[in-house]
Amino acid sequence: MNSKHKRTLEAIWADPVSATIVFADIEKLLVALGVTVKEGKGSGVKFYGPQGEYLSFHRPHPGKEAKPYQIRGFREYLIQLGHKQP
């Protein structure tokens, strides 16, 4: 995990939930953590963890920032992957 991934991880855990985290940065962080990303229909994307953990979202559009509900979903997914809040 590089320093950009660490900053993204810290931003995900920040309170209040940030509305400025770029969705693509979260995807890159998850790939660095061993998650497989599969494209769905349209803007859909599915994330598969190494032990079968699963998460599905639509990429935000027209903006590039993840929505607060998505950030909360990614927090829960990180917990499933074994990454606790720092």
A tleap script that builds the chain and sets N, CA, C and O, in Angstrom:
source leaprc.protein.ff14SB
mol = sequence {
  NMET ASN SER LYS HIE LYS ARG THR LEU GLU
  ALA ILE TRP ALA ASP PRO VAL SER ALA THR
  ILE VAL PHE ALA ASP ILE GLU LYS LEU LEU
  VAL ALA LEU GLY VAL THR VAL LYS GLU GLY
  LYS GLY SER GLY VAL LYS PHE TYR GLY PRO
  GLN GLY GLU TYR LEU SER PHE HIE ARG PRO
  HIE PRO GLY LYS GLU ALA LYS PRO TYR GLN
  ILE ARG GLY PHE ARG GLU TYR LEU ILE GLN
  LEU GLY HIE LYS GLN CPRO
}
set mol.1.N position { 0.846 -1.167 0.000 }
set mol.1.CA position { 0.000 0.000 0.000 }
set mol.1.C position { 0.901 1.243 0.000 }
set mol.1.O position { 1.792 1.375 0.839 }
set mol.2.N position { 0.657 2.142 -0.945 }
set mol.2.CA position { 1.489 3.338 -1.015 }
set mol.2.C position { 0.866 4.486 -0.202 }
set mol.2.O position { -0.188 4.314 0.412 }
set mol.3.N position { 1.512 5.637 -0.201 }
set mol.3.CA position { 1.060 6.750 0.636 }
set mol.3.C position { -0.293 7.300 0.181 }
set mol.3.O position { -1.087 7.739 1.014 }
set mol.4.N position { -0.566 7.284 -1.116 }
set mol.4.CA position { -1.876 7.749 -1.598 }
set mol.4.C position { -2.981 6.823 -1.098 }
set mol.4.O position { -4.051 7.289 -0.706 }
set mol.5.N position { -2.729 5.510 -1.109 }
set mol.5.CA position { -3.705 4.559 -0.589 }
set mol.5.C position { -3.967 4.823 0.895 }
set mol.5.O position { -5.109 4.768 1.350 }
set mol.6.N position { -2.906 5.107 1.638 }
set mol.6.CA position { -3.054 5.385 3.069 }
set mol.6.C position { -3.880 6.632 3.315 }
set mol.6.O position { -4.698 6.663 4.234 }
set mol.7.N position { -3.673 7.673 2.493 }
set mol.7.CA position { -4.463 8.902 2.638 }
set mol.7.C position { -5.928 8.639 2.317 }
set mol.7.O position { -6.818 9.161 2.988 }
set mol.8.N position { -6.179 7.828 1.287 }
set mol.8.CA position { -7.555 7.478 0.931 }
set mol.8.C position { -8.204 6.697 2.056 }
set mol.8.O position { -9.363 6.942 2.391 }
set mol.9.N position { -7.474 5.759 2.646 }
set mol.9.CA position { -7.997 4.971 3.757 }
set mol.9.C position { -8.334 5.874 4.948 }
set mol.9.O position { -9.382 5.714 5.573 }
set mol.10.N position { -7.453 6.809 5.256 }
set mol.10.CA position { -7.714 7.747 6.357 }
set mol.10.C position { -8.944 8.597 6.065 }
set mol.10.O position { -9.737 8.871 6.967 }
set mol.11.N position { -9.109 9.014 4.815 }
set mol.11.CA position { -10.271 9.827 4.441 }
set mol.11.C position { -11.573 9.035 4.561 }
set mol.11.O position { -12.608 9.592 4.927 }
set mol.12.N position { -11.522 7.747 4.256 }
set mol.12.CA position { -12.719 6.907 4.381 }
set mol.12.C position { -13.167 6.829 5.832 }
set mol.12.O position { -14.366 6.839 6.108 }
set mol.13.N position { -12.227 6.752 6.758 }
set mol.13.CA position { -12.565 6.617 8.178 }
set mol.13.C position { -12.832 7.957 8.863 }
set mol.13.O position { -13.262 7.975 10.017 }
set mol.14.N position { -12.589 9.070 8.187 }
set mol.14.CA position { -12.768 10.385 8.809 }
set mol.14.C position { -14.236 10.647 9.135 }
set mol.14.O position { -15.133 10.244 8.393 }
set mol.15.N position { -14.465 11.328 10.254 }
set mol.15.CA position { -15.807 11.764 10.630 }
set mol.15.C position { -15.815 13.265 10.686 }
set mol.15.O position { -14.888 13.847 11.249 }
set mol.16.N position { -16.797 13.918 10.141 }
set mol.16.CA position { -17.947 13.370 9.430 }
set mol.16.C position { -17.528 12.776 8.081 }
set mol.16.O position { -16.417 13.003 7.602 }
set mol.17.N position { -18.439 12.016 7.489 }
set mol.17.CA position { -18.157 11.350 6.224 }
set mol.17.C position { -17.834 12.402 5.159 }
set mol.17.O position { -18.582 13.360 4.969 }
set mol.18.N position { -16.724 12.207 4.482 }
set mol.18.CA position { -16.286 13.141 3.450 }
set mol.18.C position { -17.052 12.908 2.151 }
set mol.18.O position { -17.355 11.771 1.789 }
set mol.19.N position { -17.359 14.003 1.459 }
set mol.19.CA position { -18.011 13.911 0.151 }
set mol.19.C position { -17.035 14.285 -0.958 }
set mol.19.O position { -17.451 14.593 -2.075 }
set mol.20.N position { -15.736 14.260 -0.653 }
set mol.20.CA position { -14.736 14.686 -1.638 }
set mol.20.C position { -13.760 13.578 -2.026 }
set mol.20.O position { -12.751 13.853 -2.675 }
set mol.21.N position { -14.036 12.349 -1.648 }
set mol.21.CA position { -13.140 11.243 -1.988 }
set mol.21.C position { -13.485 10.752 -3.395 }
set mol.21.O position { -14.637 10.426 -3.682 }
set mol.22.N position { -12.499 10.705 -4.247 }
set mol.22.CA position { -12.709 10.257 -5.626 }
set mol.22.C position { -12.933 8.746 -5.630 }
set mol.22.O position { -12.151 7.986 -5.059 }
set mol.23.N position { -14.017 8.325 -6.285 }
set mol.23.CA position { -14.400 6.914 -6.325 }
set mol.23.C position { -13.265 6.055 -6.886 }
set mol.23.O position { -13.017 4.959 -6.383 }
set mol.24.N position { -12.576 6.537 -7.919 }
set mol.24.CA position { -11.475 5.776 -8.527 }
set mol.24.C position { -10.338 5.546 -7.533 }
set mol.24.O position { -9.670 4.514 -7.586 }
set mol.25.N position { -10.113 6.500 -6.627 }
set mol.25.CA position { -9.074 6.319 -5.605 }
set mol.25.C position { -9.447 5.189 -4.652 }
set mol.25.O position { -8.579 4.441 -4.202 }
set mol.26.N position { -10.734 5.065 -4.346 }
set mol.26.CA position { -11.193 3.974 -3.480 }
set mol.26.C position { -11.006 2.647 -4.202 }
set mol.26.O position { -10.565 1.668 -3.599 }
set mol.27.N position { -11.337 2.609 -5.488 }
set mol.27.CA position { -11.132 1.382 -6.270 }
set mol.27.C position { -9.664 0.959 -6.243 }
set mol.27.O position { -9.360 -0.219 -6.053 }
set mol.28.N position { -8.758 1.912 -6.433 }
set mol.28.CA position { -7.321 1.607 -6.434 }
set mol.28.C position { -6.866 1.093 -5.070 }
set mol.28.O position { -6.042 0.183 -4.988 }
set mol.29.N position { -7.401 1.673 -4.011 }
set mol.29.CA position { -7.085 1.204 -2.656 }
set mol.29.C position { -7.527 -0.241 -2.486 }
set mol.29.O position { -6.764 -1.070 -1.990 }
set mol.30.N position { -8.751 -0.547 -2.893 }
set mol.30.CA position { -9.260 -1.911 -2.734 }
set mol.30.C position { -8.438 -2.912 -3.537 }
set mol.30.O position { -8.183 -4.019 -3.064 }
set mol.31.N position { -8.023 -2.541 -4.737 }
set mol.31.CA position { -7.169 -3.431 -5.542 }
set mol.31.C position { -5.855 -3.684 -4.814 }
set mol.31.O position { -5.349 -4.806 -4.815 }
set mol.32.N position { -5.300 -2.642 -4.190 }
set mol.32.CA position { -4.053 -2.802 -3.428 }
set mol.32.C position { -4.243 -3.731 -2.234 }
set mol.32.O position { -3.287 -4.349 -1.766 }
set mol.33.N position { -5.492 -3.831 -1.735 }
set mol.33.CA position { -5.794 -4.715 -0.610 }
set mol.33.C position { -6.163 -6.127 -1.056 }
set mol.33.O position { -6.521 -6.963 -0.226 }
set mol.34.N position { -6.080 -6.400 -2.358 }
set mol.34.CA position { -6.338 -7.743 -2.863 }
set mol.34.C position { -7.744 -7.983 -3.363 }
set mol.34.O position { -8.130 -9.131 -3.585 }
set mol.35.N position { -8.518 -6.931 -3.545 }
set mol.35.CA position { -9.893 -7.048 -4.016 }
set mol.35.C position { -9.894 -7.066 -5.543 }
set mol.35.O position { -9.126 -6.343 -6.178 }
set mol.36.N position { -10.758 -7.895 -6.129 }
set mol.36.CA position { -10.930 -7.957 -7.574 }
set mol.36.C position { -12.103 -7.070 -7.960 }
set mol.36.O position { -13.161 -7.122 -7.333 }
set mol.37.N position { -11.915 -6.258 -8.989 }
set mol.37.CA position { -12.957 -5.353 -9.466 }
set mol.37.C position { -13.504 -5.902 -10.776 }
set mol.37.O position { -12.740 -6.188 -11.698 }
set mol.38.N position { -14.830 -6.051 -10.862 }
set mol.38.CA position { -15.472 -6.531 -12.089 }
set mol.38.C position { -16.493 -5.496 -12.534 }
set mol.38.O position { -17.289 -4.994 -11.740 }
set mol.39.N position { -16.448 -5.198 -13.806 }
set mol.39.CA position { -17.375 -4.230 -14.379 }
set mol.39.C position { -18.751 -4.865 -14.531 }
set mol.39.O position { -18.876 -6.020 -14.939 }
set mol.40.N position { -19.770 -4.100 -14.199 }
set mol.40.CA position { -21.134 -4.538 -14.382 }
set mol.40.C position { -21.735 -3.826 -15.581 }
set mol.40.O position { -21.017 -3.338 -16.454 }
set mol.41.N position { -23.058 -3.774 -15.614 }
set mol.41.CA position { -23.741 -3.069 -16.696 }
set mol.41.C position { -23.735 -1.579 -16.418 }
set mol.41.O position { -23.912 -1.150 -15.277 }
set mol.42.N position { -23.532 -0.799 -17.454 }
set mol.42.CA position { -23.536 0.650 -17.302 }
set mol.42.C position { -22.425 1.112 -16.378 }
set mol.42.O position { -21.248 0.841 -16.616 }
set mol.43.N position { -22.812 1.816 -15.318 }
set mol.43.CA position { -21.816 2.335 -14.378 }
set mol.43.C position { -21.612 1.399 -13.190 }
set mol.43.O position { -20.901 1.746 -12.246 }
set mol.44.N position { -22.219 0.232 -13.226 }
set mol.44.CA position { -22.104 -0.716 -12.122 }
set mol.44.C position { -20.714 -1.317 -12.008 }
set mol.44.O position { -20.031 -1.543 -13.007 }
set mol.45.N position { -20.313 -1.569 -10.774 }
set mol.45.CA position { -19.015 -2.187 -10.508 }
set mol.45.C position { -19.172 -3.084 -9.283 }
set mol.45.O position { -19.855 -2.728 -8.322 }
set mol.46.N position { -18.536 -4.242 -9.329 }
set mol.46.CA position { -18.611 -5.202 -8.233 }
set mol.46.C position { -17.216 -5.445 -7.692 }
set mol.46.O position { -16.246 -5.527 -8.445 }
set mol.47.N position { -17.133 -5.559 -6.385 }
set mol.47.CA position { -15.865 -5.780 -5.696 }
set mol.47.C position { -15.926 -7.139 -5.008 }
set mol.47.O position { -16.852 -7.412 -4.244 }
set mol.48.N position { -14.938 -7.990 -5.279 }
set mol.48.CA position { -14.874 -9.318 -4.682 }
set mol.48.C position { -13.606 -9.431 -3.843 }
set mol.48.O position { -12.497 -9.281 -4.356 }
set mol.49.N position { -13.777 -9.696 -2.553 }
set mol.49.CA position { -12.653 -9.857 -1.649 }
set mol.49.C position { -12.025 -11.226 -1.774 }
set mol.49.O position { -12.595 -12.111 -2.413 }
set mol.50.N position { -10.850 -11.422 -1.170 }
set mol.50.CA position { -10.129 -12.691 -1.278 }
set mol.50.C position { -10.862 -13.876 -0.652 }
set mol.50.O position { -10.641 -15.016 -1.061 }
set mol.51.N position { -11.726 -13.631 0.328 }
set mol.51.CA position { -12.471 -14.720 0.949 }
set mol.51.C position { -13.950 -14.718 0.558 }
set mol.51.O position { -14.785 -15.269 1.275 }
set mol.52.N position { -14.270 -14.102 -0.570 }
set mol.52.CA position { -15.636 -14.106 -1.060 }
set mol.52.C position { -16.474 -12.913 -0.622 }
set mol.52.O position { -17.670 -12.872 -0.908 }
set mol.53.N position { -15.878 -11.943 0.066 }
set mol.53.CA position { -16.620 -10.750 0.450 }
set mol.53.C position { -17.058 -10.031 -0.835 }
set mol.53.O position { -16.324 -10.017 -1.823 }
set mol.54.N position { -18.247 -9.440 -0.814 }
set mol.54.CA position { -18.833 -8.897 -2.028 }
set mol.54.C position { -19.445 -7.532 -1.759 }
set mol.54.O position { -20.082 -7.320 -0.727 }
set mol.55.N position { -19.250 -6.608 -2.693 }
set mol.55.CA position { -19.855 -5.279 -2.602 }
set mol.55.C position { -20.153 -4.807 -4.013 }
set mol.55.O position { -19.365 -5.037 -4.930 }
set mol.56.N position { -21.290 -4.147 -4.188 }
set mol.56.CA position { -21.682 -3.658 -5.507 }
set mol.56.C position { -22.156 -2.215 -5.393 }
set mol.56.O position { -22.940 -1.881 -4.505 }
set mol.57.N position { -21.677 -1.364 -6.295 }
set mol.57.CA position { -22.084 0.035 -6.360 }
set mol.57.C position { -22.129 0.472 -7.811 }
set mol.57.O position { -21.601 -0.202 -8.696 }
set mol.58.N position { -22.765 1.604 -8.040 }
set mol.58.CA position { -22.680 2.288 -9.325 }
set mol.58.C position { -21.687 3.421 -9.161 }
set mol.58.O position { -21.705 4.134 -8.158 }
set mol.59.N position { -20.827 3.582 -10.142 }
set mol.59.CA position { -19.890 4.703 -10.092 }
set mol.59.C position { -20.693 6.000 -10.159 }
set mol.59.O position { -21.683 6.090 -10.886 }
set mol.60.N position { -20.262 6.995 -9.402 }
set mol.60.CA position { -20.996 8.259 -9.425 }
set mol.60.C position { -20.845 8.957 -10.775 }
set mol.60.O position { -19.789 8.912 -11.405 }
set mol.61.N position { -21.925 9.598 -11.197 }
set mol.61.CA position { -21.863 10.397 -12.405 }
set mol.61.C position { -22.935 11.457 -12.323 }
set mol.61.O position { -23.998 11.158 -11.778 }
set mol.62.N position { -22.758 12.640 -12.802 }
set mol.62.CA position { -21.656 13.067 -13.645 }
set mol.62.C position { -20.375 13.378 -12.865 }
set mol.62.O position { -19.309 13.484 -13.472 }
set mol.63.N position { -20.446 13.524 -11.562 }
set mol.63.CA position { -19.247 13.807 -10.760 }
set mol.63.C position { -18.390 12.574 -10.596 }
set mol.63.O position { -18.762 11.486 -11.037 }
set mol.64.N position { -17.239 12.741 -9.961 }
set mol.64.CA position { -16.329 11.615 -9.751 }
set mol.64.C position { -16.180 11.258 -8.278 }
set mol.64.O position { -15.528 10.268 -7.944 }
set mol.65.N position { -16.780 12.057 -7.389 }
set mol.65.CA position { -16.661 11.829 -5.946 }
set mol.65.C position { -17.690 10.801 -5.481 }
set mol.65.O position { -18.838 10.793 -5.927 }
set mol.66.N position { -17.247 9.942 -4.577 }
set mol.66.CA position { -18.140 8.942 -3.988 }
set mol.66.C position { -19.154 9.643 -3.089 }
set mol.66.O position { -18.825 10.622 -2.419 }
set mol.67.N position { -20.361 9.149 -3.078 }
set mol.67.CA position { -21.426 9.689 -2.236 }
set mol.67.C position { -21.205 9.227 -0.795 }
set mol.67.O position { -20.588 8.185 -0.570 }
set mol.68.N position { -21.703 9.992 0.185 }
set mol.68.CA position { -21.515 9.596 1.589 }
set mol.68.C position { -22.027 8.192 1.911 }
set mol.68.O position { -21.395 7.485 2.695 }
set mol.69.N position { -23.154 7.767 1.330 }
set mol.69.CA position { -23.651 6.410 1.603 }
set mol.69.C position { -22.686 5.367 1.048 }
set mol.69.O position { -22.567 4.277 1.609 }
set mol.70.N position { -21.994 5.686 -0.047 }
set mol.70.CA position { -21.011 4.756 -0.591 }
set mol.70.C position { -19.806 4.659 0.331 }
set mol.70.O position { -19.266 3.573 0.536 }
set mol.71.N position { -19.383 5.787 0.886 }
set mol.71.CA position { -18.251 5.775 1.821 }
set mol.71.C position { -18.590 4.899 3.026 }
set mol.71.O position { -17.763 4.103 3.470 }
set mol.72.N position { -19.804 5.047 3.552 }
set mol.72.CA position { -20.221 4.202 4.684 }
set mol.72.C position { -20.230 2.729 4.279 }
set mol.72.O position { -19.860 1.866 5.075 }
set mol.73.N position { -20.648 2.437 3.050 }
set mol.73.CA position { -20.624 1.059 2.552 }
set mol.73.C position { -19.208 0.528 2.435 }
set mol.73.O position { -18.943 -0.630 2.759 }
set mol.74.N position { -18.301 1.370 1.975 }
set mol.74.CA position { -16.898 0.957 1.883 }
set mol.74.C position { -16.303 0.729 3.262 }
set mol.74.O position { -15.463 -0.156 3.429 }
set mol.75.N position { -16.720 1.508 4.253 }
set mol.75.CA position { -16.251 1.273 5.632 }
set mol.75.C position { -16.644 -0.123 6.089 }
set mol.75.O position { -15.817 -0.870 6.614 }
set mol.76.N position { -17.907 -0.471 5.889 }
set mol.76.CA position { -18.385 -1.808 6.285 }
set mol.76.C position { -17.631 -2.900 5.526 }
set mol.76.O position { -17.289 -3.939 6.092 }
set mol.77.N position { -17.379 -2.657 4.253 }
set mol.77.CA position { -16.662 -3.635 3.442 }
set mol.77.C position { -15.228 -3.817 3.932 }
set mol.77.O position { -14.719 -4.938 3.969 }
set mol.78.N position { -14.576 -2.717 4.308 }
set mol.78.CA position { -13.220 -2.805 4.848 }
set mol.78.C position { -13.201 -3.609 6.140 }
set mol.78.O position { -12.261 -4.363 6.391 }
set mol.79.N position { -14.229 -3.451 6.956 }
set mol.79.CA position { -14.331 -4.245 8.188 }
set mol.79.C position { -14.450 -5.725 7.834 }
set mol.79.O position { -13.809 -6.565 8.465 }
set mol.80.N position { -15.260 -6.048 6.835 }
set mol.80.CA position { -15.397 -7.445 6.380 }
set mol.80.C position { -14.047 -7.999 5.907 }
set mol.80.O position { -13.744 -9.177 6.095 }
set mol.81.N position { -13.250 -7.127 5.293 }
set mol.81.CA position { -11.940 -7.548 4.797 }
set mol.81.C position { -10.906 -7.660 5.922 }
set mol.81.O position { -9.801 -8.156 5.704 }
set mol.82.N position { -11.266 -7.197 7.121 }
set mol.82.CA position { -10.363 -7.296 8.255 }
set mol.82.C position { -9.573 -6.039 8.538 }
set mol.82.O position { -8.594 -6.085 9.283 }
set mol.83.N position { -9.972 -4.920 7.966 }
set mol.83.CA position { -9.292 -3.638 8.187 }
set mol.83.C position { -10.148 -2.794 9.107 }
set mol.83.O position { -11.185 -2.271 8.698 }
set mol.84.N position { -9.720 -2.663 10.333 }
set mol.84.CA position { -10.451 -1.890 11.333 }
set mol.84.C position { -10.095 -0.414 11.221 }
set mol.84.O position { -9.087 -0.040 10.621 }
set mol.85.N position { -10.945 0.406 11.813 }
set mol.85.CA position { -10.695 1.840 11.833 }
set mol.85.C position { -9.407 2.121 12.600 }
set mol.85.O position { -9.213 1.597 13.697 }
set mol.86.N position { -8.512 2.955 12.026 }
set mol.86.CA position { -7.245 3.241 12.710 }
set mol.86.C position { -7.443 4.079 13.967 }
set mol.86.O position { -6.473 4.403 14.652 }
savepdb mol mol.pdb
quit
